């Protein structure tokens, strides 16, 4: 398992609901936390490891020792949104790229945890922003998609460079073609892989 970089097709793939909370899913979540900590991130969506499932993880401290700060969101639904604010965001699938994004200031989100319990969280500040960012991932929406045209233009050269590097790796057969990657995603989403 590894964090995929833009423009990997998984990043624009609308995820399928998680059907079962089992040992395999718990192992996947544990591996995702390890990857997130290694990358010094505070959130990671399943799409970012090329798994098309409605699942993401958060630990706002980015500290692996702070296990009590880890939250797993399985099949999340944002129930309420209040207010608007602009803040800077980054993404582990776009290393070193940052930009301002407008998000709801406060949200209420429901999701299942690894015990299969339906949890509800009222969030604001960084927690609300992180959950909205990761929830977008599982809908195939990236933070650059939420930037204004002016702000997107400022980072266009960097985004183009990510694309050029990805296509170069595909040309050297280091990464499968988009068609092959998309076929695998569809099989996984359908539960056939």
Protein Blocks (a to p, Z undefined) as FASTA:
>chain_A
ZZdddfbfklmcccdddfbdcfklmmmmmmmmmmmmmnopabdcfklnopacddddddfk
opaklmmlpccdehiacfbdedjdddddddfklghiacdddddfbdcdddddfkopacdd
ddehjllmmmmmmmmmmnopafklmpcfklmmmmmmmmmmmmmmmmmmmmnopaccfklm
mmmmmmmmnopZZ
